[in-house]
Amino acid sequence: MASLNKVMLIGNAGKDADLRYTANGVATATFSLAVNGRQKSAGGEWQDHTEWFNVVLFAETAERLSQYITKGKPLYVEGRQQTRSWTNDDGMKNYRTEVIAQTIQLLGSRDDAQGGAPNVERTERKASPRGSGYDRSGQAARAAYGASGDDIDDLPFE
Protein backbone atom coordinates (compact mmCIF):
# COMPACT_ATOMS: atom_id res chain seq x y z
CA MET A 1 0.00 0.00 0.00
CA ALA A 2 1.26 3.45 -0.89
CA SER A 3 1.75 6.06 1.80
CA LEU A 4 2.17 9.82 1.89
CA ASN A 5 3.82 12.12 4.40
CA LYS A 6 3.31 15.70 3.21
CA VAL A 7 2.76 18.88 5.20
CA MET A 8 1.79 22.24 3.70
CA LEU A 9 1.57 25.23 6.04
CA ILE A 10 1.11 28.98 5.78
CA GLY A 11 1.87 30.97 8.89
CA ASN A 12 4.23 33.39 10.59
CA ALA A 13 7.68 32.63 11.94
CA GLY A 14 7.50 32.54 15.73
CA LYS A 15 11.19 33.33 16.14
CA ASP A 16 14.26 34.06 14.05
CA ALA A 17 15.79 31.02 12.40
CA ASP A 18 18.61 29.51 14.46
CA LEU A 19 21.48 28.40 12.19
CA ARG A 20 23.83 25.73 13.55
CA TYR A 21 26.19 23.13 12.14
CA THR A 22 26.34 19.40 12.89
CA ALA A 23 29.58 17.67 13.81
CA ASN A 24 29.84 16.68 10.14
CA GLY A 25 29.58 20.33 9.07
CA VAL A 26 26.01 20.17 7.73
CA ALA A 27 24.06 23.40 8.28
CA THR A 28 20.70 23.12 10.06
CA ALA A 29 18.29 25.96 10.66
CA THR A 30 15.35 25.65 13.04
CA PHE A 31 12.45 27.95 13.76
CA SER A 32 8.86 27.78 14.95
CA LEU A 33 5.87 28.55 12.73
CA ALA A 34 2.53 29.81 14.07
CA VAL A 35 -0.55 28.87 12.05
CA ASN A 36 -3.73 30.66 13.07
CA GLY A 37 -7.25 29.31 12.71
CA ARG A 38 -10.83 29.99 13.76
CA GLN A 39 -13.64 27.68 14.73
CA LYS A 40 -17.06 27.99 16.26
CA SER A 41 -17.48 26.96 19.85
CA ALA A 42 -20.44 24.94 21.08
CA GLY A 43 -22.04 28.27 22.03
CA GLY A 44 -21.79 29.50 18.43
CA GLU A 45 -19.04 32.04 19.07
CA TRP A 46 -15.90 32.21 16.95
CA GLN A 47 -12.71 31.27 18.77
CA ASP A 48 -9.21 31.94 17.50
CA HIS A 49 -6.49 29.37 18.09
CA THR A 50 -2.85 28.99 17.10
CA GLU A 51 -1.01 25.78 16.23
CA TRP A 52 2.77 25.81 16.57
CA PHE A 53 5.09 23.78 14.36
CA ASN A 54 8.84 23.19 14.69
CA VAL A 55 10.47 23.52 11.26
CA VAL A 56 13.94 22.28 10.24
CA LEU A 57 16.00 23.16 7.15
CA PHE A 58 19.23 21.49 6.06
CA ALA A 59 22.39 22.18 4.03
CA GLU A 60 22.73 25.22 1.77
CA THR A 61 19.01 25.91 2.05
CA ALA A 62 19.47 26.44 5.78
CA GLU A 63 22.40 28.77 5.19
CA ARG A 64 20.65 30.74 2.46
CA LEU A 65 17.22 31.15 4.06
CA SER A 66 18.10 31.48 7.74
CA GLN A 67 19.00 35.16 7.31
CA TYR A 68 15.53 35.95 5.89
CA ILE A 69 13.40 33.98 8.36
CA THR A 70 12.71 36.46 11.13
CA LYS A 71 10.04 36.62 13.80
CA GLY A 72 6.65 37.52 12.32
CA LYS A 73 7.68 36.87 8.68
CA PRO A 74 4.84 35.21 6.72
CA LEU A 75 5.97 31.90 5.18
CA TYR A 76 4.73 28.98 3.11
CA VAL A 77 6.38 25.74 4.23
CA GLU A 78 6.11 22.40 2.47
CA GLY A 79 7.77 19.24 3.71
CA ARG A 80 7.29 16.07 5.70
CA GLN A 81 6.55 15.39 9.34
CA GLN A 82 9.06 13.53 11.48
CA THR A 83 9.16 12.62 15.17
CA ARG A 84 12.49 12.15 16.94
CA SER A 85 12.95 10.56 20.34
CA TRP A 86 15.85 10.54 22.77
CA THR A 87 16.56 9.76 26.40
CA ASN A 88 17.77 12.67 28.51
CA ASP A 89 20.31 12.54 31.36
CA ASP A 90 17.56 11.71 33.88
CA GLY A 91 16.50 8.65 31.89
CA MET A 92 13.29 10.30 30.66
CA LYS A 93 12.19 9.63 27.09
CA ASN A 94 11.63 12.86 25.11
CA TYR A 95 9.86 13.34 21.79
CA ARG A 96 9.92 16.18 19.28
CA THR A 97 7.75 16.36 16.18
CA GLU A 98 9.17 18.50 13.39
CA VAL A 99 8.43 19.50 9.83
CA ILE A 100 11.45 18.77 7.64
CA ALA A 101 11.06 21.56 5.08
CA GLN A 102 11.57 20.78 1.42
CA THR A 103 10.19 24.07 0.07
CA ILE A 104 10.00 27.44 1.77
CA GLN A 105 8.45 30.48 0.14
CA LEU A 106 8.78 33.90 1.73
CA LEU A 107 5.37 35.58 1.54
CA GLY A 108 4.42 39.23 1.62
CA SER A 109 5.93 42.02 -0.39
CA ARG A 110 9.63 42.35 -1.05
CA ASP A 111 9.62 45.46 1.11
CA ASP A 112 8.55 43.30 4.07
CA ALA A 113 11.68 41.15 3.75
CA GLN A 114 14.87 42.31 5.37
CA GLY A 115 17.00 44.21 2.90
CA GLY A 116 14.53 43.69 0.08
CA ALA A 117 15.28 39.97 -0.07
CA PRO A 118 13.68 38.12 -2.98
CA ASN A 119 11.36 35.17 -2.55
CA VAL A 120 13.48 32.02 -2.42
CA GLU A 121 12.54 28.39 -2.84
CA ARG A 122 14.58 25.36 -1.87
CA THR A 123 13.40 23.18 -4.72
CA GLU A 124 14.14 23.83 -8.35
CA ARG A 125 11.56 25.84 -10.20
CA LYS A 126 9.19 23.51 -11.95
CA ALA A 127 7.40 24.29 -15.18
CA SER A 128 3.96 25.53 -14.32
CA PRO A 129 1.07 26.11 -16.69
CA ARG A 130 0.34 29.29 -14.73
CA GLY A 131 3.93 30.51 -14.73
CA SER A 132 5.15 33.54 -16.61
CA GLY A 133 5.83 31.48 -19.75
CA TYR A 134 2.31 30.09 -20.00
CA ASP A 135 0.88 30.47 -23.48
CA ARG A 136 -2.79 29.51 -23.58
CA SER A 137 -2.91 29.50 -27.38
CA GLY A 138 -0.18 26.85 -27.63
CA GLN A 139 1.84 28.91 -30.11
CA ALA A 140 5.04 28.52 -28.10
CA ALA A 141 4.69 24.73 -28.16
CA ARG A 142 3.91 24.76 -31.88
CA ALA A 143 6.99 26.87 -32.55
CA ALA A 144 9.14 24.59 -30.41
CA TYR A 145 7.96 21.51 -32.31
CA GLY A 146 7.97 23.21 -35.72
CA ALA A 147 4.26 22.69 -36.30
CA SER A 148 1.92 25.06 -38.01
CA GLY A 149 -0.79 24.52 -35.47
CA ASP A 150 -3.10 22.43 -37.62
CA ASP A 151 -1.13 19.21 -37.10
CA ILE A 152 -1.10 19.48 -33.28
CA ASP A 153 -4.47 18.95 -31.75
CA ASP A 154 -3.64 16.94 -28.63
CA LEU A 155 -1.75 19.57 -26.64
CA PRO A 156 -2.77 19.23 -22.97
CA PHE A 157 -3.16 22.97 -22.43
CA GLU A 158 -5.49 23.76 -25.29
C-alpha positions as CSV (number, residue, x, y, z in Angstrom):
1,M,0.0,0.0,0.0
2,A,1.3,3.5,-0.9
3,S,1.8,6.1,1.8
4,L,2.2,9.8,1.9
5,N,3.8,12.1,4.4
6,K,3.3,15.7,3.2
7,V,2.8,18.9,5.2
8,M,1.8,22.2,3.7
9,L,1.6,25.2,6.0
10,I,1.1,29.0,5.8
11,G,1.9,31.0,8.9
12,N,4.2,33.4,10.6
13,A,7.7,32.6,11.9
14,G,7.5,32.5,15.7
15,K,11.2,33.3,16.1
16,D,14.3,34.1,14.1
17,A,15.8,31.0,12.4
18,D,18.6,29.5,14.5
19,L,21.5,28.4,12.2
20,R,23.8,25.7,13.6
21,Y,26.2,23.1,12.1
22,T,26.3,19.4,12.9
23,A,29.6,17.7,13.8
24,N,29.8,16.7,10.1
25,G,29.6,20.3,9.1
26,V,26.0,20.2,7.7
27,A,24.1,23.4,8.3
28,T,20.7,23.1,10.1
29,A,18.3,26.0,10.7
30,T,15.4,25.6,13.0
31,F,12.4,28.0,13.8
32,S,8.9,27.8,14.9
33,L,5.9,28.5,12.7
34,A,2.5,29.8,14.1
35,V,-0.6,28.9,12.1
36,N,-3.7,30.7,13.1
37,G,-7.3,29.3,12.7
38,R,-10.8,30.0,13.8
39,Q,-13.6,27.7,14.7
40,K,-17.1,28.0,16.3
41,S,-17.5,27.0,19.9
42,A,-20.4,24.9,21.1
43,G,-22.0,28.3,22.0
44,G,-21.8,29.5,18.4
45,E,-19.0,32.0,19.1
46,W,-15.9,32.2,17.0
47,Q,-12.7,31.3,18.8
48,D,-9.2,31.9,17.5
49,H,-6.5,29.4,18.1
50,T,-2.9,29.0,17.1
51,E,-1.0,25.8,16.2
52,W,2.8,25.8,16.6
53,F,5.1,23.8,14.4
54,N,8.8,23.2,14.7
55,V,10.5,23.5,11.3
56,V,13.9,22.3,10.2
57,L,16.0,23.2,7.1
58,F,19.2,21.5,6.1
59,A,22.4,22.2,4.0
60,E,22.7,25.2,1.8
61,T,19.0,25.9,2.0
62,A,19.5,26.4,5.8
63,E,22.4,28.8,5.2
64,R,20.6,30.7,2.5
65,L,17.2,31.2,4.1
66,S,18.1,31.5,7.7
67,Q,19.0,35.2,7.3
68,Y,15.5,36.0,5.9
69,I,13.4,34.0,8.4
70,T,12.7,36.5,11.1
71,K,10.0,36.6,13.8
72,G,6.7,37.5,12.3
73,K,7.7,36.9,8.7
74,P,4.8,35.2,6.7
75,L,6.0,31.9,5.2
76,Y,4.7,29.0,3.1
77,V,6.4,25.7,4.2
78,E,6.1,22.4,2.5
79,G,7.8,19.2,3.7
80,R,7.3,16.1,5.7
81,Q,6.5,15.4,9.3
82,Q,9.1,13.5,11.5
83,T,9.2,12.6,15.2
84,R,12.5,12.2,16.9
85,S,13.0,10.6,20.3
86,W,15.9,10.5,22.8
87,T,16.6,9.8,26.4
88,N,17.8,12.7,28.5
89,D,20.3,12.5,31.4
90,D,17.6,11.7,33.9
91,G,16.5,8.6,31.9
92,M,13.3,10.3,30.7
93,K,12.2,9.6,27.1
94,N,11.6,12.9,25.1
95,Y,9.9,13.3,21.8
96,R,9.9,16.2,19.3
97,T,7.7,16.4,16.2
98,E,9.2,18.5,13.4
99,V,8.4,19.5,9.8
100,I,11.4,18.8,7.6
101,A,11.1,21.6,5.1
102,Q,11.6,20.8,1.4
103,T,10.2,24.1,0.1
104,I,10.0,27.4,1.8
105,Q,8.4,30.5,0.1
106,L,8.8,33.9,1.7
107,L,5.4,35.6,1.5
108,G,4.4,39.2,1.6
109,S,5.9,42.0,-0.4
110,R,9.6,42.3,-1.1
111,D,9.6,45.5,1.1
112,D,8.5,43.3,4.1
113,A,11.7,41.2,3.7
114,Q,14.9,42.3,5.4
115,G,17.0,44.2,2.9
116,G,14.5,43.7,0.1
117,A,15.3,40.0,-0.1
118,P,13.7,38.1,-3.0
119,N,11.4,35.2,-2.5
120,V,13.5,32.0,-2.4
121,E,12.5,28.4,-2.8
122,R,14.6,25.4,-1.9
123,T,13.4,23.2,-4.7
124,E,14.1,23.8,-8.3
125,R,11.6,25.8,-10.2
126,K,9.2,23.5,-11.9
127,A,7.4,24.3,-15.2
128,S,4.0,25.5,-14.3
129,P,1.1,26.1,-16.7
130,R,0.3,29.3,-14.7
131,G,3.9,30.5,-14.7
132,S,5.1,33.5,-16.6
133,G,5.8,31.5,-19.7
134,Y,2.3,30.1,-20.0
135,D,0.9,30.5,-23.5
136,R,-2.8,29.5,-23.6
137,S,-2.9,29.5,-27.4
138,G,-0.2,26.9,-27.6
139,Q,1.8,28.9,-30.1
140,A,5.0,28.5,-28.1
141,A,4.7,24.7,-28.2
142,R,3.9,24.8,-31.9
143,A,7.0,26.9,-32.6
144,A,9.1,24.6,-30.4
145,Y,8.0,21.5,-32.3
146,G,8.0,23.2,-35.7
147,A,4.3,22.7,-36.3
148,S,1.9,25.1,-38.0
149,G,-0.8,24.5,-35.5
150,D,-3.1,22.4,-37.6
151,D,-1.1,19.2,-37.1
152,I,-1.1,19.5,-33.3
153,D,-4.5,18.9,-31.7
154,D,-3.6,16.9,-28.6
155,L,-1.8,19.6,-26.6
156,P,-2.8,19.2,-23.0
157,F,-3.2,23.0,-22.4
158,E,-5.5,23.8,-25.3
